Amino acid sequence: MLELAVAAERLPEWRPEVQIEHDDNSSLVEWTIRAFVSSIEKLLLTGGIRSTHERIREELRSRVRGKVLISRFMNSLARGRADRVPCEFSMLQVNNAPNRALRWTIRVAIQIVGAMPNKDALKASLRRLDHYFTDVPIESHGGSLRSLSFSLPPNMRHYSAALNLASAVLRGVNLSANPGSASAPSVAMDMNELYEDAFYKISKTIRPAIEKKPVWAMGLLQSPTKNLIKTLRLEPDIYVPPNSVEHGAVVDTKWKGAFGKGDVQGDAWAPEKMLVRPRTADLYQVISYGVDAIRTGRSPDHCVCAIIYPCLGLVLPVFHNIEIGGTMIIVILLGWDLKTNVLESARNVWAHVDLTRIKSIEMKSLDRASFRPVDH
């Protein structure tokens, strides 16, 4: 599910190249820490090491913080005050509530990562970030960091993202002595929208010409001779315009369980034994898209209508063809395998869709009655 959330761009600062183990309870905590590290790095870029971050000038006694102001320090030496050191330093080194909260979270994250195997690079990144908060005391933060982020002054609003993720990191561990109490972060998302967005964004990298949710108007009349009284909107999830070698297609994604076990003898989950149980309403919906695409000339003569259901494992495509006069609608039911790499699985889905589109083009030079995809 995390891969779908990444593809749908619902998780901030996730780096796809980072390998997170499957079925590992620490995976979400690790992602949260990596997102927290990324937010601190952005804070440094927009603040601490640039002039856009508020900087403090202060005369310190017998110690140095940040950058020494040479000209002012020479004046101190000339007046015999060698113990007075004028310095300039960023707000990251100021002892205030946001900085204390961030440093405490960094130290907690270091302890968490230290208990994870093979995470030396992540631990080194946290220790490097901790260096920027050297002069901030390490104090346990017992309050809500989210409420702290809402009360930031205008010159510290860029702390907000880091504090929100710091709160998520601290919620992911149990720092209390109460037995049986363990807080953990969670991610709640609408899976229908997530599944739809993930498939579209991945598909856009595979088929750049596709269009997302085009609005096709369909008018309703009181009678064939009377005025329009209402307009309906047809919005297929994906529309693929026709080209010189392929007919058009409409694709609808459904976050529904449409595949089940077939023959109980042998391997019931073998692709050739899988049963597809599409919802009747799903078929009506894509067929109506296909009819409208042919009627309006968006896909003249032929239209491929694909329904993409989630599955865990290889599922063979299922076809049904509808021939009306000189036009044909080809319905194809496909499974998007979420158990393997979602990008490669999406490529396989589009390979089936495109192959069906090419076959339908070849039918122009053939007797239409000779083309019969397998009906189930």
N, C-alpha and C positions, 0 to 999 in steps of 0.2 A: 504494500500500500504506500510505503514511503516513496517508492519509485514513481508511482502514479502522481503523488503529490508534488514531487519534483518536476515531473513532466508538465503538470498543470500550473507550475510556478506558484504553488501555494505555500511553500516552505522557504522562508528568507535565508539567504546566504548558504544554502546547501551546495556543496561541491560534489557533483556526480562522480568525480574520479576517486573520491574517498570511499574505500571499501568498508562497509559495515556488515558484520556477520549476521546471517539470517538466524532467527529463533534465539537471539541473544537478548536477555532482559535489559542489558546495558546499552543497547543500540540507540534508543531514544535519548538517553542521558548523554551519550557521546555526541550525538548530533547537536543537542542543545548546547553543550560546551563548545563545540566547534563554531556554532553560530554566535555564541558569546565572545569568543576570541575574535571572530571577524568584526563584530560590532565595536570592540575595543580598538582594533586596528583602524577602523573608519573614524572613530573618535580622535585618534592620534592624527590622522590625515586632515581632519577638519578642524582640529583644535591644537593639541599640545605642542606640536612641532611647527605650527604655522602661526602667522600673525593674527589669523582670524580668531584664535583662542585667546581669551583674556590672560594677560601676563601680569605678574606681580613684581614690583620693585621694592626691595626692603633691605635695610642695613642690618646684617646679622653680626653676632658677636662670636668670634673665634671659630667660625665654621663657614662652609661654602654650600650654597644650594643653587643649582642651575648654572647660569652664566655670571661670571664676575664682571662688573662694570669697571673696566680698567681705569678710565679717566677719574672716576669718582674715588676709586681705591687709592690712586696716586695722591689725591688730595688728602685722603685720610692718613696716608703715610707721612705726608709733609707736615701734618698737624700733630704727628706723634701718636696717632691712633691706629696702630697696626692691627689691633684686635677687631676693629670695625671693618666689615667686608660688605660693601654694597653689591647686591646680587639681583639678577632678574631670573625669574623662574615661572613655569606655567602653572595654571590652576590645578593640574594633575598632582602637584606636590603640595597643595594647600590642604590643611587638615579641616575638611568640611564633610558633611553627611554623605553626599554622593561619592566622594573619593574613598571614604572609609568603607562604604558599602561595596564599591567595586573591588577594592583591595581584599576585603574579606572574602568575596566571591571567588576571586582569583586563587586565594590560598585554599579555599575549600575545593575548587576544581582541580588544583594540583594534587590534593590528597585522593580525589576520586580517580583521576587518571593514573595515579601511581599504583592503584589496585587493578588496573586493566592491563592485560598482556600486550606487549608489542606496541606501546603508545609513547615511545620515548620522544618522538618528534613533537607530538602534541604537548607533552609535558614541558619540553624545552621552550615552546612558544609561550606557554603560560608563565614560565619563569622569566622570560624576556620581557613580557608585559608587566610583570610585577616590579621590575626594575624602575619603570616610569613612575611608580607610586612610592619610591623609597622613603620619603619623609612623611608619609601618611601612616599613622599608627594602625596596627592590626587589632581590630576590635570586632567581636561578634555583633552581627546586626540582627536584632530580633524583630524588627518592624517589617511592614510591608513595603517592598521596594517599588511596587507599582504605584502606591499612593505617593511615595517620594518622587517618582517621575512626573506625577501630575502637578506637583507643587514647586517645580523648578523655576528659578527666575529666568527672565528672557535671555540673559547671557550664558545660560547653561542648558538651554533646550536641546542642544545636540547630545546631551547625556541620556536622553529619554530611551532610545533604542537599546543602549547598553544596559540600563537599569532594568528594563523589562526582561531582557534575556538573563540578567543576573538573578532576577526573581525566579525565573524558570529553572535555572541551575540549582538554586537553593531548595526549591520545592521537590527536586528530583532526588534528594538525599534526606535521610533521617538523622538529624543532629541532636535529637532529644534523648533523654534516658527513659522515655515511656515505652515499656515492652508492648510489642504488637502494633506499634504505630509507625507507619512508614509512608510518607507522602511521595507522590510521583507525578511528573508532568504528563499531560495527555493532550492529544490533538483531536479535535472534533471537526469533521468536515462533511458536507453534503456529498455522498458518494455518487449520486446521479450526475451532479454538476462536475465533480472531480473527474469521473470516468470520461465524461464527454469532452471536457477541456484537455485532459491528458491525451486522448486519442487524436484530437484535432491538432494540438501543438506538435506532437510527434509526426503526424501525417503531413503537416506543412513542411517539415524538413525532407520528407520523402517525395511528396507531390506538391511543389510550390504553387501550382495553378489552382488548387482547390479553393472553394469559397465557404466561409462559415456562416451558417444560418441566413441564407438569402431570404428575403421576404417576397413571397409570391402571393399577389392579391387574387382572390376569387370572389366574384360578385354574386349576390343573391337577388333575384327579381321576383316581384309579385306574380308576374306572368311573363311569357316571352315578349309581350308587347308593352309592358309597363316599365316604369323607371326602376333604377337600382334602389334597393332599400337597405342593403347591408353588404359590407365587404369583409370577407374572412381572410385571415393571414395563414398561409402555409409556410412553415419554416423548417425545411429539412436540416439536420445537423450539418451535413456537408454536401455541397454540390460540386460535381466535377464536370466542367464544360467539355463538349465534344471537340475533337480535332480531326485532322485529315485521316487519321488511321484508327481512331477510337470513338465510339459513341459516348454520349454523356452518361453520368451515373449520379444517383443520390445515395447517401450513406446515412444511416440512422444508428446511433449507439444506444444500447439498452443495458443498464446495470441490473440485470435480472438473471436468475438461474434458469437457463433454457436447456442445459445438457445434463443427461443422467445416464446411469449405468444401463447397459443393454442385457444381453444374454448372461445369465449368472454362471454359465459353464465357462471354465477357463478364466482368462483375463477379462473381467467385466468392463474394465476401463480402456480396453484396446480401442483405437480409433474406429475400426470397422464395426464395433459393437456398441458404440455410443448412440444413445437415443436423443433426438432433438425435440424439444417440446416448446415451440414458439407460442407466444400469446397471439390469439386471433386478432386482437386489436393492433398489435405490432405489424402484422401482415397487411391489414386494412390501411394502416397509416402509410407505409412505404409504397403500397400500390397506388394510393391516391397521389403521392408525390410523383410517381412515374407517369400516371395518366396526365397530370397537369404539365409535366415537363414535355411530353410529346405534343399535347394540345397547343401549348404556347410556342412550340418550335425550339425550346431550349435543348431538347434532345430529339431531333426529328426521327421518326420511324421506329427507333429502338431506344430503350432506356434500361440500364442495369440498376436494380434497387437492392442495396445490400443492408442487412441488419447485422450489427456486430455485438455479439454477446460475450461476456467474460467467461473464461474457462481455465482450468488448471490441467494442462496437458494438451496433446495434439488431438484436434477434432477435425474430421473430414468435412468439407463444405457440402451443403445441401442446396439443391436448386429446385426452382419451380418456374415454368414459363407460361405466360398468358398471351395468346395471340388473338388480336381483334382486328379484323380486316387486314390491312397491309402493315399493321404495326405490331410490335412485340415488346412486352415487359418481361424481363428476366429477373426473378427474385432469387437472391443468394443469401443463405444464412451462414455466417462465419463465426468462429470462436477466436477471440483474442487471448492467447495463452499468457497469463500473468504469472505463471510459475517460472518461466524463463526470462531472458532479457526482453524487456517490453519493447525496445526499439526493433530488435530483430524479429520479434513476433509480429509487430505492426507491418514490417516489410513483407512478411509472408501473407498477411491479410490483403495488402494491396496487390501482391502478385496474383492472388486469386481474382480480385476484382478486375484488374487490368486484363488478365487472360480472358475473362468472360466478356469484357468489352470488345476485345479484338475478335473473338469468335462471332459475336453478333454482327460485326462489320462484314465478315466473310459471308454471312448469310445473304447479303445483297445479291451476290452472284450465284446463289444456290436456291434450290427450291426450299421455301421456308418450312414446308412440312417434313423435310429431311432432317431438320435441326431439332433435336429433342434432348435438352439437358435432363438428367436423371430426376424424375419426380418422386418425392417421398411424401 
